[in-house]
């Protein structure tokens, strides 16, 4: 059973930084795209960032220039560096990948940004 475990969330003030980690219990070197998603209360889950094996990244417009995704294939871990956090970034953050047609999700980590 593949597991994804997010960590690094917390309660911070506007303008602060956080670094999220997602440890994956399988070798990720063969996983082409790893993603970070978030879901705020009463809203649909949305893509925040993706990163490919070639380190190509894609970001939601709302986080461009503030968030940076990275991956360490040796540690089977994907990261999300979040700078200049805003109250609208408050959400549960999930990491994700799709393999052989199956969607894998972690349990999420809460990020709360106070104004």
Buried (B, 14 or more C-beta within 10 A) or exposed (E): EEEBBBEBBEEBEEEBEBEBBBBBEBEBEEBEBBBBBBBBEEEEBEBBBBBEBEEEBBBBEEBEEBBBBBBEBEEBBBBBBBBEBBEEBBBBBBBBBEBEEEEBBBEBBEBBBEE
